[in-house]
């Protein structure tokens, strides 16, 4: 690996201590960071190099798994770490940044630079312009931008214009940590490395698809941010629609960054535009209310007492192409759900005729394929089998694979994988500008509808439940129902660990 410098804006913030530094330490421990690399933290909080290293050492001991901690390696890693107190919003600090980079890299014209914006989104359009003015947008520089990339189509297009004026597209890495997860990438392997599923992966054999990504926590201390975002901006427009794309995309002719991202964009552009019926009946938004010892959303710090911000959203999507025409995709996300889980459930069509008796009088539903991304990562295929003994009674059983049987999901987390990809110049798992705009183009009418119709329904649901009952009713017109998953992936009919 060539000598490089990583500059983290927002280096004194929560994302840096919880995710970025543990990820960088993980890469260092695995010898993915070698040679002359430098990490320069930028933030408004005042630290010296030494005091910042002490602070990060404490945070590494908190957020790195105990079995992965090695004090000697941590100490060696911290020698590559430096800090510059400055306000990223003010242009006058950037000449000092350039001077500091010369000092810590021992290079008069540092070129191989990786900028990471772990800042509030309000700075996403400001920092690149200041970098350009200071001459830091070098030919070998790259920039990683966190979500949300824009708040609507117009703001996303404006951000794309700003970044295009400073960097080439191949230098811009819009990060979605969902795609850094081993299990999300395994979905591609499952689909395209196994010939038995491809003939079935279409409207002829699939009835409907669910995508669920829910959490059993509230907004914690992010009330100020969440009031300006909501579930649609925070999760649906980026994470969930990416999972839809992985499920629905065509196989790329060659697996590289351009071809993979071309197929993702094709899915976005094939989404059937939302009409008035969809906006009224096929989008259910909710907000958690107090239940037991759990506070309601409007009681959270930084949230107004009459807030209309959604903490839950369920939607029905359609894809207008030959493979998926007529197959509904149901997506949902929510806070304060019974458990934390992300999974994709593919419901196959039922057999045309049920000829066997059903065990216990409960006829097995159609085959179901569950692709669990977290936790208890793995894959389950539910099939009907004969109950042993006389007669022909059928019961649904499972064929399953669990990552735990292979020793668990690899320890390197999503951020480590994605940062490593960026260092290597591999943009496959990052979002391209046309994908950002295509996604916003689809979801923008929802935001306009809510703005123009302030009394559009916002359903309350008690914290710790599966969301508004209206989301169940939305699915009944197709004869569908949500799979409310347990934390455990297997034997869910026997017990449910929440």
Kinemage of the C-alpha trace (Angstrom):
@kinemage 1
@onewidth
@group {chain A} dominant
@subgroup {mainchain}
@vectorlist {calphas} color= white
{ca unk a 1} P 0.000 0.000 0.000
{ca unk a 2} L 1.296 3.458 -0.884
{ca unk a 3} L 1.906 6.101 1.747
{ca unk a 4} L -1.341 7.976 2.463
{ca unk a 5} L -2.958 10.352 4.943
{ca unk a 6} L -6.530 10.060 6.232
{ca unk a 7} L -8.138 13.292 7.444
{ca unk a 8} L -11.234 12.838 9.628
{ca unk a 9} L -13.508 15.869 9.954
{ca unk a 10} L -15.548 15.460 13.135
{ca unk a 11} L -12.730 13.581 14.880
{ca unk a 12} L -14.016 14.439 18.367
{ca unk a 13} L -17.532 13.179 17.589
{ca unk a 14} L -19.512 10.050 18.331
{ca unk a 15} L -19.092 8.309 14.957
{ca unk a 16} L -15.313 8.590 15.120
{ca unk a 17} L -14.925 7.050 18.569
{ca unk a 18} L -17.583 4.361 18.133
{ca unk a 19} L -16.966 3.251 14.547
{ca unk a 20} L -14.063 4.837 12.679
{ca unk a 21} L -11.220 4.434 15.164
{ca unk a 22} L -12.149 0.825 16.042
{ca unk a 23} L -12.361 0.094 12.294
{ca unk a 24} L -8.963 1.665 11.611
{ca unk a 25} L -7.428 -0.186 14.560
{ca unk a 26} L -8.936 -3.413 13.166
{ca unk a 27} L -7.275 -2.783 9.790
{ca unk a 28} L -3.980 -2.030 11.537
{ca unk a 29} L -4.242 -5.212 13.641
{ca unk a 30} L -4.897 -7.259 10.500
{ca unk a 31} L -1.900 -5.646 8.761
{ca unk a 32} L -4.151 -3.883 6.232
{ca unk a 33} L -2.569 -0.567 7.241
{ca unk a 34} L 1.179 -0.740 6.797
{ca unk a 35} L 4.032 1.570 6.026
{ca unk a 36} L 3.768 5.324 6.148
{ca unk a 37} L 0.145 6.069 6.892
{ca unk a 38} L -1.057 9.063 8.872
{ca unk a 39} L -4.421 9.796 10.498
{ca unk a 40} L -5.152 13.458 11.186
{ca unk a 41} L -8.215 14.290 13.241
{ca unk a 42} L -10.003 17.615 12.732
{ca unk a 43} L -12.509 18.989 15.229
{ca unk a 44} L -13.584 22.052 17.158
{ca unk a 45} L -12.768 20.443 20.523
{ca unk a 46} L -9.260 21.428 21.600
{ca unk a 47} L -6.768 18.567 21.931
{ca unk a 48} L -3.030 18.257 21.536
{ca unk a 49} L -1.672 15.214 19.706
{ca unk a 50} L -0.938 13.494 23.011
{ca unk a 51} L -4.231 14.315 24.720
{ca unk a 52} L -6.141 13.150 21.625
{ca unk a 53} L -4.225 9.869 21.574
{ca unk a 54} L -5.053 9.333 25.251
{ca unk a 55} L -8.723 10.050 24.556
{ca unk a 56} L -8.847 7.624 21.615
{ca unk a 57} L -7.046 4.925 23.636
{ca unk a 58} L -9.803 5.113 26.261
{ca unk a 59} L -12.483 4.879 23.572
{ca unk a 60} L -10.782 1.932 21.861
{ca unk a 61} L -10.840 0.090 25.180
{ca unk a 62} L -14.594 0.782 25.353
{ca unk a 63} L -15.617 -0.022 21.784
{ca unk a 64} L -13.181 -2.703 20.591
{ca unk a 65} L -14.116 -6.271 21.566
{ca unk a 66} L -12.038 -7.371 24.549
{ca unk a 67} L -10.587 -10.399 22.728
{ca unk a 68} L -9.348 -8.104 19.931
{ca unk a 69} L -7.586 -5.649 22.248
{ca unk a 70} L -3.802 -5.695 22.304
{ca unk a 71} L -2.204 -2.840 24.224
{ca unk a 72} L 1.067 -3.060 22.324
{ca unk a 73} L -0.725 -2.887 18.962
{ca unk a 74} L -3.008 -0.084 20.168
{ca unk a 75} L -0.030 1.962 21.319
{ca unk a 76} L 1.723 1.403 18.002
{ca unk a 77} L -1.457 2.365 16.109
{ca unk a 78} L -1.799 5.610 18.084
{ca unk a 79} L 1.674 6.788 17.014
{ca unk a 80} L 0.153 7.373 13.559
{ca unk a 81} L -2.557 9.600 15.005
{ca unk a 82} L -2.454 13.428 15.052
{ca unk a 83} L -4.950 16.195 15.764
{ca unk a 84} L -5.653 19.734 14.581
{ca unk a 85} L -8.274 21.837 16.380
{ca unk a 86} L -10.176 23.899 13.800
{ca unk a 87} L -13.697 24.723 12.691
{ca unk a 88} L -14.327 22.889 9.380
{ca unk a 89} L -16.980 25.468 8.460
{ca unk a 90} L -14.450 28.337 8.338
{ca unk a 91} L -12.155 28.768 5.347
{ca unk a 92} L -9.328 30.344 7.366
{ca unk a 93} L -8.455 27.007 8.980
{ca unk a 94} L -7.656 25.190 5.735
{ca unk a 95} L -4.223 26.741 5.043
{ca unk a 96} L -3.311 25.531 8.562
{ca unk a 97} L -4.621 22.079 7.599
{ca unk a 98} L -2.370 22.035 4.549
{ca unk a 99} L 0.616 23.113 6.656
{ca unk a 100} L -0.147 20.461 9.280
{ca unk a 101} L -0.324 17.765 6.596
{ca unk a 102} L 3.121 18.780 5.346
{ca unk a 103} L 4.442 18.433 8.906
{ca unk a 104} L 2.943 15.043 9.753
{ca unk a 105} L 3.574 13.409 6.350
{ca unk a 106} L 7.034 14.904 5.764
{ca unk a 107} L 5.869 15.617 2.217
{ca unk a 108} L 5.980 19.121 0.719
{ca unk a 109} L 3.044 18.318 -1.572
{ca unk a 110} L 0.945 15.610 0.104
{ca unk a 111} L -1.197 13.999 -2.590
{ca unk a 112} L -2.583 10.614 -1.515
{ca unk a 113} L -5.246 12.050 0.810
{ca unk a 114} L -8.431 10.421 2.095
{ca unk a 115} L -10.972 12.823 3.614
{ca unk a 116} L -13.760 11.452 5.815
{ca unk a 117} L -16.760 13.662 6.629
{ca unk a 118} L -17.960 12.416 10.028
{ca unk a 119} L -19.700 15.760 10.480
{ca unk a 120} L -23.270 17.041 10.605
{ca unk a 121} L -24.822 16.972 7.089
{ca unk a 122} L -24.910 20.785 7.085
{ca unk a 123} L -21.151 20.715 6.399
{ca unk a 124} L -21.295 18.284 3.464
{ca unk a 125} L -21.564 21.097 0.924
{ca unk a 126} L -19.076 23.396 2.682
{ca unk a 127} L -15.982 21.300 3.365
{ca unk a 128} L -15.309 20.267 -0.290
{ca unk a 129} L -15.314 23.902 -1.440
{ca unk a 130} L -12.844 24.853 1.293
{ca unk a 131} L -10.633 21.904 0.320
{ca unk a 132} L -10.659 23.124 -3.279
{ca unk a 133} L -9.795 26.685 -2.268
{ca unk a 134} L -6.818 25.371 -0.268
{ca unk a 135} L -5.655 23.186 -3.171
{ca unk a 136} L -6.201 19.961 -1.248
{ca unk a 137} L -8.398 18.318 -3.906
{ca unk a 138} L -5.374 16.614 -5.434
{ca unk a 139} L -5.506 14.117 -8.279
{ca unk a 140} L -5.092 11.145 -5.919
{ca unk a 141} L -7.345 12.397 -3.134
{ca unk a 142} L -10.658 10.754 -2.210
{ca unk a 143} L -13.529 11.792 0.001
{ca unk a 144} L -15.965 9.641 2.004
{ca unk a 145} L -19.366 11.165 2.780
{ca unk a 146} L -21.813 9.767 5.342
{ca unk a 147} L -25.572 9.607 4.849
{ca unk a 148} L -27.892 11.355 4.362
{ca unk a 149} L -26.608 12.682 1.047
{ca unk a 150} L -29.204 15.431 0.712
{ca unk a 151} L -32.616 15.840 2.311
{ca unk a 152} L -34.582 15.626 -0.944
{ca unk a 153} L -33.957 15.458 -4.688
{ca unk a 154} L -33.102 19.145 -5.039
{ca unk a 155} L -30.545 19.174 -2.203
{ca unk a 156} L -29.003 15.901 -3.428
{ca unk a 157} L -28.599 17.343 -6.923
{ca unk a 158} L -27.001 20.480 -5.460
{ca unk a 159} L -24.557 18.385 -3.417
{ca unk a 160} L -23.696 16.357 -6.508
{ca unk a 161} L -22.975 19.591 -8.388
{ca unk a 162} L -20.700 20.809 -5.586
{ca unk a 163} L -18.765 17.551 -5.397
{ca unk a 164} L -18.457 17.321 -9.180
{ca unk a 165} L -16.878 20.800 -9.172
{ca unk a 166} L -14.205 19.643 -6.695
{ca unk a 167} L -13.616 15.932 -7.390
{ca unk a 168} L -14.067 13.437 -10.211
{ca unk a 169} L -16.799 10.858 -9.610
{ca unk a 170} L -14.259 8.071 -9.017
{ca unk a 171} L -12.853 10.106 -6.091
{ca unk a 172} L -16.230 10.379 -4.295
{ca unk a 173} L -17.279 7.578 -1.922
{ca unk a 174} L -20.842 7.946 -0.587
{ca unk a 175} L -20.854 5.385 2.184
{ca unk a 176} L -23.713 3.066 3.148
{ca unk a 177} L -22.452 0.808 5.914
{ca unk a 178} L -25.206 -1.747 5.194
{ca unk a 179} L -23.305 -2.728 2.042
{ca unk a 180} L -20.171 -3.304 4.091
{ca unk a 181} L -21.841 -6.090 6.028
{ca unk a 182} L -20.638 -9.572 5.170
{ca unk a 183} L -24.199 -10.853 5.005
{ca unk a 184} L -25.323 -8.172 2.530
{ca unk a 185} L -22.481 -9.144 0.215
{ca unk a 186} L -23.334 -12.809 0.723
{ca unk a 187} L -26.766 -12.099 -0.754
{ca unk a 188} L -25.012 -11.494 -4.081
{ca unk a 189} L -23.069 -14.742 -3.757
{ca unk a 190} L -26.230 -16.626 -2.808
{ca unk a 191} L -28.068 -15.328 -5.877
{ca unk a 192} L -25.362 -15.432 -8.517
{ca unk a 193} L -23.136 -18.343 -7.444
{ca unk a 194} L -25.980 -20.893 -7.195
{ca unk a 195} L -27.699 -21.955 -10.388
{ca unk a 196} L -30.706 -23.564 -8.657
{ca unk a 197} L -32.247 -20.233 -7.598
{ca unk a 198} L -31.898 -18.133 -10.742
{ca unk a 199} L -34.704 -19.909 -12.690
{ca unk a 200} L -37.072 -19.250 -9.756
{ca unk a 201} L -36.017 -15.654 -9.062
{ca unk a 202} L -38.838 -13.915 -10.924
{ca unk a 203} L -42.569 -13.128 -11.061
{ca unk a 204} L -43.453 -16.675 -12.171
{ca unk a 205} L -42.419 -18.242 -8.881
{ca unk a 206} L -42.189 -15.412 -6.328
{ca unk a 207} L -45.370 -14.039 -4.762
{ca unk a 208} L -43.981 -11.113 -2.774
{ca unk a 209} L -40.844 -9.921 -0.978
{ca unk a 210} L -40.395 -8.341 2.444
{ca unk a 211} L -37.454 -6.190 3.552
{ca unk a 212} L -37.334 -5.407 7.262
{ca unk a 213} L -34.748 -3.335 9.168
{ca unk a 214} L -35.920 -2.496 12.688
{ca unk a 215} L -34.359 -1.595 16.031
{ca unk a 216} L -35.401 -2.136 19.621
{ca unk a 217} L -34.038 1.255 20.686
{ca unk a 218} L -35.461 4.751 20.463
{ca unk a 219} L -33.592 7.708 19.043
{ca unk a 220} L -31.365 7.876 22.144
{ca unk a 221} L -29.683 11.313 22.208
{ca unk a 222} L -30.262 12.132 18.521
{ca unk a 223} L -33.514 14.076 18.881
{ca unk a 224} L -32.194 17.176 17.115
{ca unk a 225} L -30.989 15.168 14.127
{ca unk a 226} L -33.995 12.867 13.953
{ca unk a 227} L -36.475 15.747 13.928
{ca unk a 228} L -34.940 16.915 10.647
{ca unk a 229} L -34.671 13.415 9.183
{ca unk a 230} L -37.293 10.852 10.170
{ca unk a 231} L -37.341 7.206 9.188
{ca unk a 232} L -37.710 7.812 5.450
{ca unk a 233} L -34.569 9.940 5.171
{ca unk a 234} L -32.640 8.029 7.828
{ca unk a 235} L -33.241 4.473 6.596
{ca unk a 236} L -35.570 4.013 3.634
{ca unk a 237} L -34.039 6.233 0.959
{ca unk a 238} L -30.614 4.653 1.427
{ca unk a 239} L -30.395 1.392 3.410
{ca unk a 240} L -33.693 -0.291 2.568
{ca unk a 241} L -33.737 0.631 -1.091
{ca unk a 242} L -30.169 -0.731 -1.393
{ca unk a 243} L -31.386 -4.067 -0.031
{ca unk a 244} L -34.258 -4.023 -2.524
{ca unk a 245} L -31.713 -3.437 -5.282
{ca unk a 246} L -29.517 -6.361 -4.144
{ca unk a 247} L -32.580 -8.605 -4.166
{ca unk a 248} L -33.988 -7.436 -7.500
{ca unk a 249} L -30.950 -6.540 -9.635
{ca unk a 250} L -29.887 -8.409 -12.745
{ca unk a 251} L -26.508 -10.174 -12.646
{ca unk a 252} L -23.742 -7.878 -13.890
{ca unk a 253} L -21.864 -9.169 -16.919
{ca unk a 254} L -18.585 -8.601 -15.062
{ca unk a 255} L -18.409 -8.052 -11.311
{ca unk a 256} L -16.697 -4.688 -11.032
{ca unk a 257} L -17.648 -1.280 -9.645
{ca unk a 258} L -19.155 0.165 -12.831
{ca unk a 259} L -21.175 -2.877 -13.854
{ca unk a 260} L -22.460 -3.592 -10.347
{ca unk a 261} L -23.557 0.009 -9.819
{ca unk a 262} L -25.129 0.143 -13.284
{ca unk a 263} L -27.441 -2.704 -12.288
{ca unk a 264} L -28.352 -0.980 -9.005
{ca unk a 265} L -29.345 2.163 -10.889
{ca unk a 266} L -31.461 0.109 -13.304
{ca unk a 267} L -33.509 -1.174 -10.356
{ca unk a 268} L -34.047 2.367 -9.039
{ca unk a 269} L -35.089 3.594 -12.460
{ca unk a 270} L -37.518 0.666 -12.790
{ca unk a 271} L -39.388 1.516 -9.576
{ca unk a 272} L -43.000 2.251 -10.494
{ca unk a 273} L -43.684 5.954 -9.738
{ca unk a 274} L -45.984 6.470 -6.762
{ca unk a 275} L -49.507 7.616 -7.636
{ca unk a 276} L -52.236 9.147 -5.474
{ca unk a 277} L -53.484 5.724 -4.331
{ca unk a 278} L -49.975 4.700 -3.314
{ca unk a 279} L -49.425 7.901 -1.351
{ca unk a 280} L -52.750 7.464 0.448
{ca unk a 281} L -52.928 3.717 0.988
{ca unk a 282} L -49.549 2.062 0.413
{ca unk a 283} L -47.401 4.155 2.742
{ca unk a 284} L -47.975 3.807 6.476
{ca unk a 285} L -46.061 6.013 8.849
{ca unk a 286} L -46.044 5.773 12.605
{ca unk a 287} L -44.514 7.234 15.736
{ca unk a 288} L -43.836 5.305 18.935
{ca unk a 289} L -45.774 6.246 22.049
{ca unk a 290} L -45.022 5.617 25.698
{ca unk a 291} L -45.450 2.039 26.867
{ca unk a 292} L -44.424 0.587 30.215
{ca unk a 293} L -41.128 2.190 31.222
{ca unk a 294} L -40.349 3.336 27.665
{ca unk a 295} L -40.822 6.969 26.707
{ca unk a 296} L -42.785 8.089 23.700
{ca unk a 297} L -41.000 9.835 20.835
{ca unk a 298} L -42.470 13.227 21.747
{ca unk a 299} L -41.012 12.872 25.248
{ca unk a 300} L -37.465 12.385 23.955
{ca unk a 301} L -34.856 15.118 24.402
{ca unk a 302} L -34.771 17.552 21.473
{ca unk a 303} L -38.216 16.540 20.154
{ca unk a 304} L -41.166 18.941 20.024
{ca unk a 305} L -44.332 17.973 21.908
{ca unk a 306} L -46.421 18.034 18.705
{ca unk a 307} L -43.823 16.441 16.391
{ca unk a 308} L -45.081 14.825 13.164
{ca unk a 309} L -41.769 13.059 12.481
{ca unk a 310} L -42.163 9.384 11.617
{ca unk a 311} L -40.192 6.757 13.569
{ca unk a 312} L -41.799 3.939 11.572
{ca unk a 313} L -42.601 3.608 7.894
{ca unk a 314} L -43.943 0.712 5.828
{ca unk a 315} L -44.319 0.925 2.055
{ca unk a 316} L -45.412 -1.161 -0.888
{ca unk a 317} L -43.127 -0.824 -3.915
{ca unk a 318} L -43.443 -2.198 -7.427
{ca unk a 319} L -40.752 -2.753 -10.044
{ca unk a 320} L -41.768 -2.330 -13.677
{ca unk a 321} L -39.663 -4.811 -15.592
{ca unk a 322} L -40.056 -8.322 -16.998
{ca unk a 323} L -38.548 -10.070 -13.993
{ca unk a 324} L -40.623 -8.391 -11.257
{ca unk a 325} L -43.827 -7.088 -12.839
{ca unk a 326} L -46.729 -7.806 -10.472
{ca unk a 327} L -44.527 -8.771 -7.490
{ca unk a 328} L -44.959 -6.337 -4.585
{ca unk a 329} L -41.967 -5.450 -2.423
{ca unk a 330} L -42.974 -4.524 1.126
{ca unk a 331} L -40.370 -2.586 3.078
{ca unk a 332} L -40.455 -1.341 6.659
{ca unk a 333} L -38.231 0.205 9.294
{ca unk a 334} L -38.936 1.403 12.786
{ca unk a 335} L -37.625 2.418 16.174
{ca unk a 336} L -38.666 0.810 19.468
{ca unk a 337} L -39.622 -2.504 17.867
{ca unk a 338} L -39.616 -5.766 19.880
{ca unk a 339} L -36.160 -6.724 18.597
{ca unk a 340} L -33.300 -5.514 16.407
{ca unk a 341} L -33.239 -7.376 13.117
{ca unk a 342} L -32.519 -6.875 9.427
{ca unk a 343} L -33.716 -9.516 6.996
{ca unk a 344} L -35.145 -10.161 3.546
{ca unk a 345} L -37.976 -12.675 3.194
{ca unk a 346} L -38.820 -14.080 -0.252
{ca unk a 347} L -42.294 -15.664 -0.388
{ca unk a 348} L -42.686 -18.170 -3.203
{ca unk a 349} L -46.037 -18.915 -4.807
{ca unk a 350} L -48.154 -21.695 -3.341
{ca unk a 351} L -48.581 -25.002 -5.124
{ca unk a 352} L -51.568 -24.894 -7.503
{ca unk a 353} L -53.306 -27.698 -5.575
{ca unk a 354} L -52.996 -28.817 -1.940
{ca unk a 355} L -53.353 -32.622 -2.053
{ca unk a 356} L -52.079 -33.592 1.414
{ca unk a 357} L -53.660 -33.293 4.837
{ca unk a 358} L -52.050 -30.768 7.106
{ca unk a 359} L -50.459 -31.657 10.410
{ca unk a 360} L -52.598 -30.388 13.285
{ca unk a 361} L -55.033 -28.867 10.822
{ca unk a 362} L -52.542 -26.088 9.958
{ca unk a 363} L -51.699 -26.193 6.283
{ca unk a 364} L -48.134 -25.067 5.602
{ca unk a 365} L -47.857 -21.819 3.753
{ca unk a 366} L -45.885 -21.502 0.575
{ca unk a 367} L -42.132 -21.912 0.641
{ca unk a 368} L -40.315 -19.057 2.279
{ca unk a 369} L -36.653 -18.048 1.988
{ca unk a 370} L -35.278 -15.906 4.827
{ca unk a 371} L -31.994 -14.076 4.325
{ca unk a 372} L -30.952 -12.756 7.745
{ca unk a 373} L -28.415 -9.919 7.737
{ca unk a 374} L -28.314 -9.348 11.494
{ca unk a 375} L -28.277 -10.698 14.166
{ca unk a 376} L -27.943 -14.517 14.177
{ca unk a 377} L -26.829 -14.175 10.544
{ca unk a 378} L -27.782 -16.915 8.131
{ca unk a 379} L -30.272 -18.330 5.639
{ca unk a 380} L -33.414 -20.422 6.176
{ca unk a 381} L -35.531 -22.169 3.531
{ca unk a 382} L -38.950 -23.337 4.756
{ca unk a 383} L -40.348 -26.382 2.954
{ca unk a 384} L -43.188 -28.871 3.487
{ca unk a 385} L -42.295 -32.416 4.546
{ca unk a 386} L -44.301 -35.521 5.455
{ca unk a 387} L -44.818 -36.199 9.145
{ca unk a 388} L -43.391 -39.676 9.961
{ca unk a 389} L -45.963 -42.439 10.417
{ca unk a 390} L -49.200 -43.482 8.789
{ca unk a 391} L -50.998 -41.230 6.336
{ca unk a 392} L -49.762 -38.221 4.407
{ca unk a 393} L -49.759 -35.285 6.777
{ca unk a 394} L -47.422 -32.440 5.889
{ca unk a 395} L -45.629 -30.014 8.193
{ca unk a 396} L -43.378 -27.086 7.350
{ca unk a 397} L -39.735 -27.616 8.320
{ca unk a 398} L -36.555 -25.642 7.773
{ca unk a 399} L -33.301 -26.118 5.924
{ca unk a 400} L -30.851 -23.645 7.379
{ca unk a 401} L -27.357 -22.252 7.335
{ca unk a 402} L -25.928 -20.129 10.121
{ca unk a 403} L -22.690 -18.158 10.076
{ca unk a 404} L -22.201 -19.330 13.664
{ca unk a 405} L -21.514 -22.808 12.270
{ca unk a 406} L -18.506 -21.370 10.428
{ca unk a 407} L -17.218 -19.592 13.514
{ca unk a 408} L -19.424 -16.541 13.181
{ca unk a 409} L -19.364 -13.504 10.943
{ca unk a 410} L -15.789 -12.222 10.508
{ca unk a 411} L -14.795 -9.774 13.232
{ca unk a 412} L -13.942 -6.932 10.861
{ca unk a 413} L -16.987 -4.705 10.814
{ca unk a 414} L -18.667 -2.935 7.902
{ca unk a 415} L -16.725 0.299 8.367
{ca unk a 416} L -13.387 -1.503 8.302
{ca unk a 417} L -14.313 -3.236 5.044
{ca unk a 418} L -15.526 -0.019 3.397
{ca unk a 419} L -12.609 2.139 4.540
{ca unk a 420} L -10.228 -0.534 3.258
{ca unk a 421} L -12.048 -0.566 -0.091
{ca unk a 422} L -11.708 3.196 -0.335
{ca unk a 423} L -7.995 3.061 0.477
{ca unk a 424} L -7.607 0.493 -2.307
{ca unk a 425} L -9.708 2.602 -4.703
{ca unk a 426} L -12.539 0.045 -5.015
{ca unk a 427} L -15.877 1.889 -5.271
{ca unk a 428} L -18.086 -1.182 -5.819
{ca unk a 429} L -19.928 -0.944 -2.497
{ca unk a 430} L -20.346 2.847 -2.541
{ca unk a 431} L -23.237 4.808 -3.998
{ca unk a 432} L -22.805 6.651 -7.291
{ca unk a 433} L -24.273 10.089 -8.021
{ca unk a 434} L -26.900 8.814 -10.462
{ca unk a 435} L -28.087 6.231 -7.906
{ca unk a 436} L -28.507 8.947 -5.251
{ca unk a 437} L -30.614 11.048 -7.604
{ca unk a 438} L -32.656 8.093 -8.889
{ca unk a 439} L -33.497 7.068 -5.325
{ca unk a 440} L -34.489 10.580 -4.312
{ca unk a 441} L -36.499 10.998 -7.509
{ca unk a 442} L -38.649 8.055 -6.404
{ca unk a 443} L -39.062 9.091 -2.754
{ca unk a 444} L -39.365 12.867 -3.229
{ca unk a 445} L -43.138 12.714 -3.948
{ca unk a 446} L -43.647 11.177 -0.491
{ca unk a 447} L -41.988 14.160 1.186
{ca unk a 448} L -44.011 16.594 -0.958
{ca unk a 449} L -47.227 14.742 -0.124
{ca unk a 450} L -46.573 14.944 3.615
{ca unk a 451} L -45.660 18.616 3.325
{ca unk a 452} L -48.754 19.464 1.283
{ca unk a 453} L -51.019 17.319 3.480
{ca unk a 454} L -49.991 18.056 7.088
{ca unk a 455} L -52.941 16.015 8.361
{ca unk a 456} L -51.891 12.863 6.489
{ca unk a 457} L -52.210 9.987 8.966
{ca unk a 458} L -49.395 9.468 11.472
{ca unk a 459} L -50.306 6.411 13.524
{ca unk a 460} L -49.146 5.917 17.082
{ca unk a 461} L -47.824 2.530 18.149
{ca unk a 462} L -46.785 1.504 21.667
{ca unk a 463} L -43.022 1.207 22.118
{ca unk a 464} L -42.058 -2.463 22.008
{ca unk a 465} L -44.669 -3.488 19.419
{ca unk a 466} L -44.438 -4.206 15.673
{ca unk a 467} L -45.830 -0.858 14.579
{ca unk a 468} L -49.264 0.379 13.472
{ca unk a 469} L -51.856 -2.274 12.659
{ca unk a 470} L -52.631 -0.312 9.483
{ca unk a 471} L -49.386 -1.703 8.009
{ca unk a 472} L -50.905 -5.184 8.277
{ca unk a 473} L -54.060 -4.053 6.514
{ca unk a 474} L -51.965 -2.614 3.654
{ca unk a 475} L -50.677 -6.106 2.876
{ca unk a 476} L -54.027 -7.897 3.053
{ca unk a 477} L -55.086 -6.699 -0.418
{ca unk a 478} L -52.373 -8.987 -1.793
{ca unk a 479} L -53.123 -11.759 0.691
{ca unk a 480} L -49.758 -11.084 2.306
{ca unk a 481} L -48.656 -10.651 5.895
{ca unk a 482} L -45.536 -9.455 7.669
{ca unk a 483} L -43.038 -11.957 9.006
{ca unk a 484} L -42.434 -10.614 12.512
{ca unk a 485} L -39.041 -12.141 13.186
{ca unk a 486} L -37.488 -13.372 16.383
{ca unk a 487} L -33.940 -12.488 17.303
{ca unk a 488} L -33.086 -16.129 16.723
{ca unk a 489} L -33.213 -17.289 13.120
{ca unk a 490} L -33.966 -20.994 13.614
{ca unk a 491} L -36.731 -22.828 15.500
{ca unk a 492} L -38.851 -19.692 15.721
{ca unk a 493} L -41.977 -21.832 15.911
{ca unk a 494} L -40.708 -23.272 19.216
{ca unk a 495} L -39.525 -20.175 21.043
{ca unk a 496} L -38.825 -16.514 20.382
{ca unk a 497} L -35.818 -14.815 21.922
{ca unk a 498} L -36.322 -11.033 21.965
